[in-house]
Amino acid sequence: EPEVTQTPSHQVTQMGQEVILRCVPISNHLYFYWYRQILGQKVEFLVSFYNNEISEKSEIFDDQFSVERPDGSNFTLKIRSTKLEDSAMYFCASEPAFENKQFFGPGTRLTVL
Amino acid sequence: GIQVEQSPPDLILQEGANSTLRCNFSDSVNNLQWFHQNPWGQLINLFYIPSGTKQNGRLSATTVATERYSLLYISSSQTTDSGVYFCAVGLGNTPLVFGKGTRLSVIA
């Protein structure tokens, strides 16, 4: 069965550095999402992406964040200048056109020191 | 926006016991998914169940969309069932809203 993949699985960075989290959604899916989960808390929506543009974003998704679909397969989340509070698990999800189910990747654990 | 409440927040079971986890939501939805978060933090999709009943081995789920709740049943629990169970709801092609989860601990 096709899966959503994410790289890296774990990233450690210094405060103020830029990080790029990568996702490869399932190939025929059209809707893409990033979610964040701070340790011990619930999963929160960051941003959704459709037809090569942002379709919705949450209050968390401020100017420090950006998303791109640089080619037909990858979907990236960039954090320009990381803060301690950006430490979290980041999940990518994709959704096909014909079904409302979202398929989640295994996540990237980001640690900001 | 849609509110999602899960109960109980914590549950401790003896191995072999059965349990029921509940998810209430505040608005009509056409997507409801149950996830198990494993010790590595991965979200494992258990059920996509916007309505009706499904079974998968020792797990089953029922969603009564008209009454805005879903139940996840775990029978004959095993230590490997431990972890956090999340319910998430939404409308098609929109972000999912997650509950705070139920933390299950199964003791041998």
Chai-1 contact restraints between the chains, C-beta under 6 A:
chainA,res_idxA,chainB,res_idxB,connection_type,confidence,min_distance_angstrom,max_distance_angstrom,comment,restraint_id
A,Y31,B,N93,contact,1.0,0.0,6.0,A-B,restraint_1
A,K42,B,F98,contact,1.0,0.0,6.0,A-B,restraint_2
A,K42,B,K100,contact,1.0,0.0,6.0,A-B,restraint_3
A,V43,B,F98,contact,1.0,0.0,6.0,A-B,restraint_4
A,F45,B,P95,contact,1.0,0.0,6.0,A-B,restraint_5
A,S48,B,P95,contact,1.0,0.0,6.0,A-B,restraint_6
A,M89,B,G41,contact,1.0,0.0,6.0,A-B,restraint_7
A,N100,B,N30,contact,1.0,0.0,6.0,A-B,restraint_8
A,N100,B,N31,contact,1.0,0.0,6.0,A-B,restraint_9
A,N100,B,G92,contact,1.0,0.0,6.0,A-B,restraint_10
A,K101,B,Y48,contact,1.0,0.0,6.0,A-B,restraint_11
A,Q102,B,L96,contact,1.0,0.0,6.0,A-B,restraint_12
A,F104,B,L43,contact,1.0,0.0,6.0,A-B,restraint_13
A,P106,B,Q42,contact,1.0,0.0,6.0,A-B,restraint_14
A,G107,B,G41,contact,1.0,0.0,6.0,A-B,restraint_15
